[in-house]
Amino acid sequence: MSAKKIIVKPISSQDAARIVKSCHYSGKVVPNSQLHFGVFLNGKCGGAMQFGPSMRKDLIQGLVRDTGWNGFIELNRMAFADWLPRNSESRAISVALRLIRKAYPHIEWVISFADSTQCGDGTIYRASGFVLTAIKKNTELVINPRTGETMATMAAYHKGYASEISKWEKLSGHMLRYIYFLNPAARFRLTVPILPFTEIQR
């Protein structure tokens, strides 16, 4: 079965949440996601993508000079069932980005992060035309010693663990930052270097 046969279309946040919880390695959704796309094959939904504002928009906005407050969005969850055809992820991203470009012309670029501590280094993003703009050793994902749960430090802070976080073990690995330009002209306003993909292996 070819990935070209999949259909990508908007779905409800509730349906997207169910798919993400069942298929994403974290089992968690991002509560402030705003755009939800389902991935269908032969009428059956086997994947979801969720887009929304970045948690720290004030820090992310400046990556591309002169970006409006609503001029970018984050792909913050992507989950696919194993039975979908090969290359479904890159195909689905490509379709979703076209839909966003058409429906929301004020959005100039999309940011996303690959978590190599638990998942992968962003092969799908590279295949979908994203550029690599940062590789950072993980400092944000920690292990709650009480539960064994992996948590972001910000989430742990909000759950009342502020005095303990510094003592918790950090996951080994790196976080990679990718950007896709819906508006090609925005690429020339990028304020950080584009890294060659060979930097990932190094």
MARPA-334027 format. One line per field, with one value per residue: residue in three letters; z, y, x of N, C-alpha, C in turn. Coordinates in pm, 1 decimal. Each point is the difference from the previous one (the first is absolute). Layout:
<pts>
rest	Ala_...
n.w	Z_...
n.v	Y_...
n.u	X_...
ca.w	Z_...
ca.v	Y_...
ca.u	X_...
c.w	Z_...
c.v	Y_...
c.u	X_...
</pts>
This chain:
<pts>
rest	Met_Ser_Ala_Lys_Lys_Ile_Ile_Val_Lys_Pro_Ile_Ser_Ser_Gln_Asp_Ala_Ala_Arg_Ile_Val_Lys_Ser_Cys_His_Tyr_Ser_Gly_Lys_Val_Val_Pro_Asn_Ser_Gln_Leu_His_Phe_Gly_Val_Phe_Leu_Asn_Gly_Lys_Cys_Gly_Gly_Ala_Met_Gln_Phe_Gly_Pro_Ser_Met_Arg_Lys_Asp_Leu_Ile_Gln_Gly_Leu_Val_Arg_Asp_Thr_Gly_Trp_Asn_Gly_Phe_Ile_Glu_Leu_Asn_Arg_Met_Ala_Phe_Ala_Asp_Trp_Leu_Pro_Arg_Asn_Ser_Glu_Ser_Arg_Ala_Ile_Ser_Val_Ala_Leu_Arg_Leu_Ile_Arg_Lys_Ala_Tyr_Pro_His_Ile_Glu_Trp_Val_Ile_Ser_Phe_Ala_Asp_Ser_Thr_Gln_Cys_Gly_Asp_Gly_Thr_Ile_Tyr_Arg_Ala_Ser_Gly_Phe_Val_Leu_Thr_Ala_Ile_Lys_Lys_Asn_Thr_Glu_Leu_Val_Ile_Asn_Pro_Arg_Thr_Gly_Glu_Thr_Met_Ala_Thr_Met_Ala_Ala_Tyr_His_Lys_Gly_Tyr_Ala_Ser_Glu_Ile_Ser_Lys_Trp_Glu_Lys_Leu_Ser_Gly_His_Met_Leu_Arg_Tyr_Ile_Tyr_Phe_Leu_Asn_Pro_Ala_Ala_Arg_Phe_Arg_Leu_Thr_Val_Pro_Ile_Leu_Pro_Phe_Thr_Glu_Ile_Gln_Arg
n.w	0.0_-82.9_49.6_-132.4_51.5_89.3_86.0_-7.5_113.1_27.3_127.0_88.4_94.7_25.0_-130.1_-19.7_110.3_-43.5_-120.1_42.9_85.7_-110.6_-78.7_72.9_-13.1_10.4_-87.1_-31.5_21.9_-90.8_119.3_-40.6_-50.0_-118.9_-76.0_-41.7_-47.7_-62.3_10.3_-116.8_11.2_-116.4_32.5_31.6_116.0_-44.7_-1.5_69.3_-36.4_98.3_-35.3_54.8_85.5_-16.2_92.0_-65.0_-39.0_117.4_25.0_-49.1_26.7_77.9_-16.0_-33.1_-39.6_71.2_80.7_-46.2_102.5_-103.5_-25.8_106.5_-16.7_102.3_-67.0_93.4_-84.8_-21.7_-27.0_-34.3_-41.5_45.2_-12.5_22.3_-129.3_-49.4_59.2_78.5_89.0_-90.6_-51.2_121.3_39.9_-117.0_12.0_127.3_-39.4_-105.4_81.5_82.4_-100.0_-44.9_115.3_29.1_-100.9_119.3_-1.7_35.4_119.3_-2.1_130.7_12.9_92.9_-19.8_68.4_-14.3_113.8_-71.3_-104.8_-54.5_-104.2_-40.3_-27.7_60.3_90.5_1.5_0.7_91.5_-6.2_124.6_55.7_26.3_116.7_63.9_66.5_95.9_83.5_27.1_35.7_-85.8_-42.8_104.5_88.1_20.7_101.6_24.8_-126.7_-27.7_12.6_-132.3_43.6_-59.5_12.5_-104.8_-51.7_31.0_-48.2_-102.2_9.7_31.8_-99.9_5.6_126.5_-81.8_-97.0_64.7_82.1_-87.8_-38.9_-83.2_-97.2_-41.4_-65.5_-116.3_-3.6_-108.1_-46.9_-54.9_-116.0_-32.0_-116.9_51.6_47.5_-122.6_-8.7_88.7_-85.6_-75.5_85.4_-25.8_131.8_-28.0_10.9_-125.9_76.0_-46.6_-68.1_-56.7_49.9_-45.3_-98.8_-27.8
n.v	-119.4_97.6_76.4_-2.2_-114.1_47.3_28.6_128.0_6.2_115.5_-15.9_-49.4_88.4_-39.4_-5.7_118.1_40.5_-64.3_48.7_123.0_-10.9_-51.1_98.2_111.6_4.2_127.0_-32.7_116.1_84.5_96.5_44.1_78.0_-122.9_54.9_-55.8_-78.1_-82.8_-68.6_-118.6_-8.3_-127.5_-3.5_127.4_-54.9_63.3_22.2_128.2_81.3_125.2_56.3_114.5_83.3_97.2_46.4_-80.0_25.9_54.8_60.0_-124.1_-63.1_98.8_28.7_-128.8_59.7_88.7_93.0_-102.5_-2.5_43.3_12.3_34.4_-78.1_-127.9_-78.6_-89.4_-13.0_-64.1_-115.4_-73.1_-113.5_-70.1_-115.2_-10.4_127.8_28.6_-51.6_96.6_-59.3_-0.6_-18.4_-95.1_-45.0_15.1_-49.0_-88.3_-27.9_8.9_-70.2_-78.1_1.2_-17.4_-83.7_-62.6_4.7_85.8_38.7_-132.9_50.6_-57.3_-120.7_-12.9_-87.5_-92.1_-54.6_-97.2_15.5_51.5_9.5_81.1_111.7_14.3_-35.7_-127.7_-4.6_82.3_-66.7_-110.6_82.3_27.5_-47.6_112.4_-40.8_46.5_-116.4_-33.8_-36.3_-15.3_-109.4_100.9_-31.3_-117.6_-24.9_-83.4_-5.9_8.1_73.3_37.3_44.1_97.3_7.5_110.9_98.9_70.2_61.3_-120.2_-43.4_113.8_-7.4_-119.4_100.0_-34.7_128.6_-36.4_-90.2_78.2_86.1_-82.8_21.4_-124.2_52.6_-5.2_-102.8_100.2_28.8_129.3_-26.1_118.1_-14.0_61.7_19.6_50.9_31.4_107.6_-35.4_116.6_-66.7_-89.3_107.1_-14.2_-123.4_2.9_-128.1_-62.2_-38.9_-104.1_-47.1_-88.2_18.1_114.1_-62.2_-60.5_118.9
n.u	84.6_-32.8_97.7_4.6_-42.3_86.0_-94.3_30.3_-69.4_-61.0_33.2_-83.6_12.0_-123.9_-30.0_59.3_-56.5_-108.8_25.2_27.0_-97.9_-54.4_46.5_-5.7_133.5_-36.6_-95.8_57.6_-100.5_8.6_-40.1_101.7_1.7_10.5_92.6_-97.4_91.0_-94.8_58.4_-63.3_-28.2_-63.1_-14.9_115.5_-18.0_122.8_-27.4_77.1_-21.9_66.6_-55.5_87.2_-25.8_122.2_51.9_113.5_-113.4_19.9_41.5_-104.5_-81.9_103.0_-29.1_-113.4_85.6_-64.5_1.8_-123.8_-72.2_-83.5_125.0_-3.7_23.2_-30.1_68.2_-92.2_-76.9_60.1_-107.6_62.2_-103.1_44.1_-133.3_27.2_-10.9_107.9_68.8_-89.0_99.7_97.7_-76.1_-32.7_125.6_40.6_-98.7_31.6_124.6_-38.2_-69.2_102.9_84.4_-90.9_-23.0_129.7_-21.1_-48.1_-12.8_116.7_2.1_52.5_-6.1_97.9_-11.2_118.1_-55.5_130.6_-47.8_-113.5_14.0_40.3_81.3_-120.7_18.3_-118.4_49.3_113.0_-76.1_-51.6_129.3_-1.3_42.7_121.9_-43.8_-6.8_109.6_-80.5_101.5_-68.3_-78.2_-98.0_43.9_-76.5_52.9_-129.3_85.1_-105.5_-13.1_123.9_-90.7_8.2_59.1_-62.8_111.2_-53.3_-32.9_122.3_43.7_-85.7_55.5_82.8_81.2_-23.4_-17.2_-56.5_-44.8_75.4_-63.6_-96.5_3.8_91.3_-90.2_69.0_55.7_-53.9_-27.9_-70.0_33.6_-120.2_18.4_-129.1_35.8_-118.1_58.7_41.2_-62.6_-71.5_41.3_-12.4_-100.9_42.1_-5.4_-16.5_116.7_-0.5_-18.8_114.7_-69.7_118.6_-45.1_-107.6_63.5_52.4
ca.w	0.0_-13.7_86.5_-78.2_13.6_126.6_-3.8_117.9_13.2_139.7_91.0_126.9_98.5_77.0_-79.6_-9.4_130.7_14.5_-84.3_54.9_124.0_-28.9_-95.2_23.7_99.9_130.8_46.5_49.3_-96.8_39.1_18.7_-70.1_-145.1_-60.4_-128.5_14.5_-127.7_3.3_-114.5_-29.4_-108.8_-19.0_92.2_138.9_47.2_64.0_40.7_30.5_17.6_76.1_-11.4_91.3_38.4_81.3_142.5_23.3_-125.3_8.9_-33.9_-133.4_-101.9_-52.9_-88.8_-133.8_19.7_-46.9_3.6_83.7_114.3_-51.8_-128.9_-3.0_76.7_29.5_-12.9_132.4_14.0_-123.3_39.7_-109.3_26.2_-74.2_-119.8_-112.2_-92.7_11.1_-46.8_31.7_82.6_-81.5_-88.5_78.9_34.3_-121.0_-25.9_107.8_-18.8_-110.2_51.8_87.8_-84.4_-71.1_90.9_95.2_-70.3_89.4_63.0_-92.2_20.1_97.0_77.2_70.3_70.6_3.7_130.5_-22.1_124.6_9.3_-125.2_-117.6_-24.3_-94.5_-138.7_-72.0_-27.6_-107.7_-125.1_-31.0_-39.7_112.0_19.2_136.4_50.8_131.1_66.0_138.8_96.7_79.3_137.4_34.1_30.2_120.5_47.0_134.2_71.2_74.2_-88.8_-118.1_-114.9_-64.3_5.2_-31.6_123.9_19.5_50.2_137.9_80.4_20.6_83.6_138.1_29.3_-25.6_89.4_-20.2_-140.7_-22.6_43.8_-81.3_-111.9_-133.2_-105.1_-83.5_-140.7_-49.0_-60.6_-128.3_-38.2_-144.5_-47.0_-138.2_-42.5_-84.9_-83.6_-30.1_26.6_142.6_19.4_-5.3_126.0_106.6_78.6_47.5_-114.4_-40.2_21.8_-90.5_67.0_44.4_139.7_87.6_28.0_74.8
ca.v	119.4_120.5_112.9_98.6_-25.9_50.5_126.0_83.1_99.2_43.2_-81.1_68.4_-11.4_-122.3_-114.2_7.0_-37.3_-144.6_-63.0_31.3_-76.2_-142.1_-26.4_78.0_-66.6_62.1_-21.6_127.0_104.1_137.2_51.4_124.2_-18.9_68.3_-62.5_-145.1_-67.8_-145.0_-68.3_-107.7_-94.1_-85.3_41.7_-22.7_98.8_-65.3_95.4_135.9_105.6_111.6_123.8_103.9_96.2_-50.0_31.0_126.9_74.1_117.4_-40.3_-59.3_97.9_70.7_-81.9_57.3_144.1_63.3_-93.3_42.1_-87.2_-116.5_-29.2_-133.0_-101.5_-116.3_-137.3_-47.2_-143.6_-75.4_-140.2_-83.5_-142.9_-78.5_-60.6_93.7_-32.0_68.8_139.4_70.3_117.5_113.3_33.4_68.4_133.2_81.9_39.0_89.1_130.4_66.9_43.4_115.3_113.4_49.5_48.3_98.3_61.0_82.1_-85.6_-1.2_-113.0_-102.7_-50.5_-125.0_-50.2_-144.0_-40.9_-117.5_-74.3_-103.9_-33.3_1.3_127.9_84.7_-46.7_38.5_143.2_22.3_-46.0_87.2_132.5_85.8_25.2_-22.0_126.9_-13.5_-129.4_38.5_-108.5_6.8_51.7_25.0_-121.6_-62.7_-116.9_12.1_-121.3_-57.4_-73.5_-48.2_70.3_105.1_126.3_123.7_73.6_98.8_-71.6_-39.9_122.7_35.1_-103.0_16.9_-65.7_98.5_-14.2_-130.5_-24.4_6.3_-125.8_-110.1_-42.9_47.7_-99.7_17.4_21.5_137.7_52.0_62.7_97.8_8.0_103.7_-8.2_132.0_7.3_115.7_-12.9_125.3_5.7_-66.9_100.5_74.4_-90.1_66.8_-101.7_-75.8_-130.2_-97.9_-115.7_-120.0_-79.7_34.5_-91.4_-114.9_43.6
ca.u	-84.6_80.2_-31.6_-73.6_-143.1_-52.6_-74.5_22.1_-106.7_-19.5_-80.9_-23.2_107.9_-24.7_44.2_146.0_54.9_-9.4_101.1_132.0_19.0_17.5_109.1_121.8_84.2_-18.2_-136.6_-53.7_-34.3_31.2_-136.7_-32.3_-3.6_-114.4_-33.2_9.8_-19.7_-0.5_59.3_-93.5_24.9_-118.7_-104.6_39.0_97.0_113.8_103.2_-44.2_99.5_-54.1_76.7_-44.7_103.8_110.5_-12.2_71.5_-5.7_86.1_136.2_2.3_-38.9_116.6_83.5_-18.5_-19.4_-123.7_-112.6_-111.6_-28.2_-71.7_62.0_62.1_-72.4_85.2_-49.7_40.6_-23.2_-21.8_-7.7_-47.7_-8.6_98.7_-55.1_1.3_108.9_128.2_3.5_-125.7_26.4_43.6_-112.0_-102.2_50.7_-4.2_-139.4_-43.2_62.7_-70.2_-130.4_23.0_39.8_-118.2_-104.6_52.9_113.8_81.5_101.4_113.3_91.3_-38.5_112.5_-23.9_117.6_20.0_51.0_83.7_16.3_-101.9_-67.4_85.7_66.7_-73.4_9.0_-122.1_6.1_97.7_-62.2_-114.1_46.0_36.6_143.1_46.7_52.9_64.5_16.8_29.4_-2.1_-121.9_-1.4_-139.8_-73.1_53.3_-74.0_-55.9_42.1_-112.7_-89.8_70.0_-56.3_78.0_-73.0_70.2_24.0_-106.5_-116.9_31.0_-8.3_-140.7_-62.5_41.8_126.8_105.6_114.5_63.7_36.1_144.8_61.3_-50.6_83.5_-38.8_13.0_118.6_-32.0_-6.3_-121.7_30.8_-103.2_-20.5_-92.1_-46.1_-45.2_-118.4_31.9_142.5_71.0_33.4_129.5_105.9_-3.7_42.9_104.5_95.2_53.8_-53.0_105.4_-3.2_-49.2_114.5_27.4_-73.1_85.9_119.2
c.w	0.0_95.4_-74.3_13.8_132.5_-22.4_131.7_5.4_146.5_77.4_130.0_93.4_82.0_-75.1_-11.6_130.3_19.6_-80.2_56.7_125.2_-26.4_-84.7_28.2_113.3_140.0_60.0_45.4_-115.8_52.2_8.4_-77.7_-152.4_-57.2_-131.2_10.2_-134.8_20.9_-128.2_-25.0_-116.0_-7.1_105.1_146.5_40.3_76.2_42.6_26.5_11.9_71.2_-8.2_100.0_33.7_83.4_145.1_34.2_-131.1_1.0_-36.4_-144.7_-109.6_-66.9_-88.1_-144.2_18.1_-61.5_-12.8_92.4_110.9_-43.3_-133.8_-7.7_88.2_20.7_-29.7_128.3_30.2_-136.8_37.2_-111.8_41.0_-89.2_-130.9_-119.2_-90.8_29.6_-63.5_26.3_77.1_-84.5_-96.1_75.9_39.4_-119.9_-28.6_106.1_-16.6_-113.9_46.4_88.7_-82.2_-68.4_94.1_91.2_-59.4_88.6_71.0_-98.9_16.4_112.3_68.9_61.9_59.1_-6.1_130.6_-16.6_129.1_6.9_-134.8_-118.5_-24.0_-110.1_-145.7_-82.4_-34.0_-114.9_-135.0_-45.8_-32.1_113.1_-0.3_147.4_51.8_138.2_40.8_141.4_90.9_92.0_140.5_52.6_39.6_115.1_39.8_143.9_77.8_77.9_-87.5_-118.1_-127.0_-54.5_-4.1_-52.6_128.9_26.5_56.1_145.0_94.4_33.0_85.4_143.4_38.1_-11.3_84.5_-23.5_-137.3_-21.4_36.6_-86.6_-116.3_-131.9_-101.0_-85.4_-145.8_-33.1_-49.1_-127.4_-41.9_-152.2_-33.4_-146.2_-37.6_-96.2_-96.0_-28.5_31.4_145.9_28.4_4.1_126.1_118.2_72.0_58.0_-120.6_-30.6_8.4_-105.0_76.7_49.1_146.1_97.3_36.5_83.7_148.9
c.v	124.4_109.6_107.7_-17.5_51.9_134.8_72.8_105.3_37.0_-98.1_78.9_-19.4_-128.0_-123.6_-2.2_-45.5_-151.0_-71.3_22.8_-82.4_-147.5_-28.8_75.0_-62.7_57.6_-30.5_126.5_93.9_134.7_74.5_126.0_-13.8_58.8_-61.3_-150.1_-64.9_-151.5_-55.2_-126.8_-85.8_-95.7_28.3_-17.6_98.6_-70.7_94.6_136.5_92.1_116.2_119.5_100.9_95.2_-67.4_40.8_132.5_77.8_118.1_-32.5_-48.9_104.5_64.9_-83.2_48.2_145.8_47.3_-97.5_52.8_-100.1_-126.3_-45.4_-133.8_-93.1_-118.8_-130.1_-70.2_-144.5_-61.6_-147.8_-80.6_-146.7_-75.1_-54.9_95.5_-29.5_77.1_138.0_75.6_128.4_121.2_44.0_81.2_139.9_92.6_49.2_99.0_139.7_77.0_52.1_123.5_123.7_62.2_65.4_112.7_68.5_87.2_-83.6_-19.7_-120.3_-90.3_-50.1_-133.4_-49.3_-151.9_-34.9_-126.9_-75.9_-118.0_-50.3_-9.0_138.5_82.2_-40.4_46.4_148.6_29.1_-41.2_92.1_142.8_97.1_22.4_-16.6_128.5_-10.0_-146.0_31.5_-122.0_16.2_54.4_10.9_-124.2_-73.6_-118.2_22.7_-127.8_-66.8_-92.6_-66.5_68.5_101.7_127.2_112.8_79.2_103.0_-66.4_-41.7_119.2_33.0_-103.1_1.6_-64.6_95.3_-21.9_-129.4_-16.9_-6.4_-130.6_-118.3_-30.9_52.9_-112.8_31.0_15.9_147.6_33.6_74.7_89.7_13.7_109.5_-26.8_135.1_-11.5_117.9_-3.6_126.1_9.9_-65.0_100.2_86.6_-86.2_60.7_-97.7_-79.4_-125.2_-99.9_-111.3_-124.0_-90.8_30.0_-96.1_-118.8_38.9_18.2
c.u	88.2_-46.1_-78.5_-151.3_-57.0_-69.6_23.7_-109.6_-18.1_-87.3_-15.8_119.8_-15.9_48.5_152.8_64.3_-2.4_108.6_139.1_27.2_27.2_123.9_129.9_80.7_-19.3_-137.4_-69.4_-31.6_49.1_-132.9_-33.5_6.3_-128.6_-46.6_26.2_-32.0_5.2_57.6_-81.4_47.9_-118.7_-107.2_32.7_108.6_112.0_109.1_-58.7_119.8_-67.6_95.4_-55.8_112.6_108.5_-20.1_67.6_6.6_94.7_144.4_10.4_-20.4_121.2_89.9_-9.3_-40.5_-132.2_-117.0_-108.7_-25.0_-74.5_57.3_71.2_-81.1_93.1_-75.0_43.0_-37.0_-27.2_4.7_-64.7_-2.0_98.4_-54.6_-8.5_119.5_128.6_-9.4_-129.8_26.0_37.9_-109.7_-105.4_43.8_-11.3_-141.3_-47.5_58.4_-65.6_-135.2_14.1_35.0_-121.5_-100.5_46.2_123.9_87.6_107.6_114.7_91.8_-49.3_126.3_-37.1_132.1_4.1_69.6_82.8_27.9_-96.5_-49.1_96.7_54.8_-65.2_12.1_-119.1_2.3_96.5_-58.9_-112.0_41.8_26.5_151.0_32.9_64.2_62.9_8.4_46.7_-6.4_-120.4_25.4_-142.5_-78.2_67.3_-87.9_-44.6_33.9_-113.0_-83.8_70.5_-44.3_99.4_-83.5_87.6_15.3_-109.3_-124.6_21.5_-10.6_-145.4_-73.7_51.6_131.6_119.9_124.5_78.7_62.8_150.4_71.2_-41.9_93.4_-55.0_18.2_121.7_-41.3_-9.1_-140.6_40.0_-115.9_-4.5_-100.6_-35.0_-59.7_-118.7_11.0_149.8_80.2_42.6_135.0_114.4_3.2_40.3_119.9_102.7_48.9_-82.2_114.9_-7.0_-44.8_114.2_35.7_-70.0_86.7_121.0_-32.4
</pts>
